[in-house]
Amino acid sequence: MAMRFRTRVWTHLATVALLVGSVPSVQAQPVTYQIDPVHTFVLFRVKHLNTGFAYGRFNNVSGKIVVDERNPSNSSVEIEVDANSIDTGNARRDEHLRSPDFFNARQFPKLTFKSTRVRKIDNTTVEVQGNLTIRGITRPLTVRVTFTGKGRNQRGQEIIGFETTFTIRRSQFGITYGLQNNGLSDEVRVTVSVEAIRQ
């Protein structure tokens, strides 16, 4: 009887150990992910003549994300957007947006964001503070970023996804064309949806 009891106990302990060992552990070290430009989208929306909304995107995006699951405050993000890659579906309008009236892409070819602080809100949301630079002007920006998933791509590489939507005032970055006659709104809504590959 005692032998059967001890056997059951050891069997139970072995089962528990097996189950515990099969549970994924929290990532012990920070992990670096490189932004996948093919599956990353930077979209914007601005109101035209105080009537309808005009939409556009930037086609060339790069950067990296460092994720520290154990200590999210050690996480970071750096994003670089090619101003010349602006795309609103109209070549003439895109050329105007690249001109000194707007992004002045020849003199300031990059839009950048670099985080200075990451704070965990809950299991799927973090608050990211950092510096946004447009046309050589840098302003502080705080956004809430949502974790959208983790998986593997067709090559078997680990991938991770995040998304955020926020609003900026373009006049704070020296872009004032069209403000005087309400041609275009000062407020611009931006959505950034990132997919990144583990390095």
C-alpha positions as CSV (number, residue, x, y, z in Angstrom):
1,M,0.0,0.0,0.0
2,A,2.8,2.4,1.0
3,M,4.7,1.5,-2.2
4,R,1.6,2.3,-4.4
5,F,1.2,5.6,-2.6
6,R,4.8,6.6,-3.1
7,T,4.5,5.6,-6.8
8,R,1.4,7.8,-7.2
9,V,3.1,10.7,-5.6
10,W,6.2,10.5,-7.8
11,T,4.1,10.0,-10.9
12,H,2.1,13.2,-9.9
13,L,5.3,15.2,-9.3
14,A,6.8,14.1,-12.6
15,T,3.6,15.1,-14.4
16,V,3.6,18.5,-12.8
17,A,7.3,19.0,-13.6
18,L,6.6,18.1,-17.2
19,L,3.7,20.5,-17.5
20,V,5.7,23.3,-15.9
21,G,8.5,22.7,-18.2
22,S,6.2,23.0,-21.2
23,V,4.9,26.4,-20.3
24,P,6.8,29.2,-22.2
25,S,8.8,31.3,-19.8
26,V,8.9,35.0,-19.8
27,Q,11.6,36.3,-22.1
28,A,14.7,36.8,-19.9
29,Q,16.7,39.0,-22.2
30,P,15.6,41.9,-24.4
31,V,14.9,40.9,-28.0
32,T,15.6,43.1,-31.1
33,Y,13.2,43.1,-34.0
34,Q,13.8,44.7,-37.4
35,I,10.9,46.5,-38.9
36,D,9.6,44.7,-42.0
37,P,9.0,47.5,-44.6
38,V,6.7,45.3,-46.7
39,H,4.3,44.6,-43.9
40,T,4.5,48.0,-42.1
41,F,2.2,50.9,-42.8
42,V,2.3,54.6,-41.9
43,L,-1.0,56.1,-42.9
44,F,-2.3,59.7,-42.4
45,R,-5.6,61.6,-42.7
46,V,-6.1,65.3,-43.1
47,K,-9.3,67.3,-43.6
48,H,-9.7,69.1,-47.0
49,L,-11.6,72.4,-47.2
50,N,-13.3,71.6,-43.9
51,T,-15.4,69.0,-45.8
52,G,-13.9,65.6,-46.6
53,F,-10.9,63.7,-45.5
54,A,-7.8,63.1,-47.7
55,Y,-5.7,60.0,-47.0
56,G,-2.2,59.0,-47.7
57,R,0.7,56.8,-46.7
58,F,4.5,56.5,-46.8
59,N,5.8,53.5,-48.6
60,N,9.3,53.3,-47.2
61,V,9.7,52.7,-43.5
62,S,12.6,51.2,-41.5
63,G,13.7,50.9,-37.9
64,K,14.0,48.6,-35.0
65,I,12.1,47.6,-31.8
66,V,13.6,46.2,-28.7
67,V,11.2,44.2,-26.5
68,D,11.9,43.4,-22.9
69,E,9.0,41.3,-21.6
70,R,10.4,41.0,-18.1
71,N,11.1,44.7,-17.7
72,P,9.1,46.7,-20.3
73,S,10.8,50.0,-19.3
74,N,13.9,48.6,-21.0
75,S,12.1,48.4,-24.3
76,S,12.6,50.9,-27.1
77,V,11.6,51.8,-30.6
78,E,13.2,53.7,-33.5
79,I,11.4,54.4,-36.7
80,E,12.6,56.2,-39.9
81,V,10.2,57.2,-42.7
82,D,11.3,58.3,-46.1
83,A,9.5,61.6,-46.9
84,N,10.0,61.1,-50.6
85,S,7.9,57.9,-50.4
86,I,4.7,59.8,-49.7
87,D,1.8,58.4,-51.7
88,T,-1.7,59.8,-51.9
89,G,-2.7,58.2,-55.2
90,N,-2.1,61.4,-57.2
91,A,1.4,62.1,-58.6
92,R,0.9,65.9,-58.9
93,R,-0.3,66.2,-55.3
94,D,2.6,64.0,-54.1
95,E,5.1,66.2,-55.8
96,H,3.5,69.2,-54.0
97,L,3.7,67.4,-50.7
98,R,7.4,66.8,-51.2
99,S,8.0,70.5,-51.9
100,P,9.0,73.2,-49.4
101,D,5.3,74.0,-49.0
102,F,5.0,70.8,-47.0
103,F,7.7,68.2,-46.2
104,N,10.6,69.8,-48.1
105,A,11.8,66.3,-48.7
106,R,15.0,67.4,-50.6
107,Q,16.3,69.2,-47.5
108,F,14.7,67.0,-44.9
109,P,14.4,63.5,-46.4
110,K,13.6,61.6,-43.2
111,L,10.8,61.7,-40.6
112,T,12.0,60.0,-37.4
113,F,10.7,58.8,-34.0
114,K,12.9,57.7,-31.2
115,S,11.5,56.6,-27.9
116,T,12.8,57.9,-24.6
117,R,10.5,55.9,-22.2
118,V,8.2,52.9,-22.3
119,R,5.7,52.2,-19.6
120,K,3.4,49.1,-19.4
121,I,-0.3,49.9,-19.2
122,D,-1.6,46.3,-19.3
123,N,-0.8,43.0,-21.0
124,T,-1.5,44.3,-24.5
125,T,-0.8,48.1,-24.2
126,V,2.3,50.2,-23.5
127,E,2.7,54.0,-23.3
128,V,5.6,55.2,-25.4
129,Q,7.2,58.6,-25.0
130,G,9.7,59.9,-27.5
131,N,10.8,62.5,-29.9
132,L,9.2,63.0,-33.3
133,T,11.2,64.9,-35.9
134,I,9.7,66.4,-39.1
135,R,11.3,69.0,-41.3
136,G,14.2,69.1,-38.9
137,I,11.9,70.1,-36.0
138,T,11.7,67.8,-33.0
139,R,8.7,67.7,-30.7
140,P,7.9,65.3,-27.8
141,L,5.2,62.7,-28.5
142,T,3.4,60.3,-26.3
143,V,1.4,57.4,-27.8
144,R,-0.4,54.3,-26.7
145,V,0.8,51.2,-28.5
146,T,-1.2,48.0,-28.8
147,F,0.4,44.6,-29.2
148,T,-1.4,42.9,-32.1
149,G,0.2,39.5,-32.3
150,K,3.3,37.3,-32.5
151,G,3.9,34.4,-34.9
152,R,6.2,33.2,-37.7
153,N,6.4,34.2,-41.3
154,Q,6.8,32.0,-44.4
155,R,10.5,31.7,-43.8
156,G,10.0,30.5,-40.2
157,Q,11.3,33.8,-38.7
158,E,9.6,35.0,-35.5
159,I,7.6,38.1,-36.1
160,I,5.8,40.6,-33.8
161,G,3.1,43.3,-34.4
162,F,2.1,46.6,-32.9
163,E,-0.2,49.4,-33.8
164,T,-0.9,53.0,-32.7
165,T,-3.0,55.9,-33.8
166,F,-2.4,59.5,-32.7
167,T,-3.0,63.1,-33.8
168,I,-0.4,65.8,-34.4
169,R,-0.6,69.5,-35.4
170,R,1.5,70.0,-38.5
171,S,2.0,73.7,-37.7
172,Q,4.2,72.6,-34.8
173,F,6.6,71.2,-37.4
174,G,6.6,74.3,-39.7
175,I,4.0,72.9,-42.2
176,T,1.5,75.8,-42.5
177,Y,0.5,75.7,-46.1
178,G,-3.3,75.9,-46.5
179,L,-4.0,76.9,-42.9
180,Q,-5.0,80.5,-43.7
181,N,-7.9,79.6,-46.0
182,N,-8.9,76.3,-44.3
183,G,-7.6,74.4,-47.3
184,L,-6.2,71.7,-45.1
185,S,-6.7,71.1,-41.4
186,D,-3.9,71.6,-38.9
187,E,-4.7,68.3,-37.2
188,V,-3.4,65.2,-38.9
189,R,-4.3,61.7,-37.7
190,V,-1.6,59.2,-38.1
191,T,-1.8,55.4,-37.8
192,V,1.3,53.2,-37.6
193,S,1.0,49.5,-38.0
194,V,4.3,47.6,-37.6
195,E,5.3,44.1,-38.3
196,A,8.9,43.3,-37.3
197,I,11.2,40.3,-37.6
198,R,13.3,39.0,-34.8
199,Q,17.1,39.4,-35.3
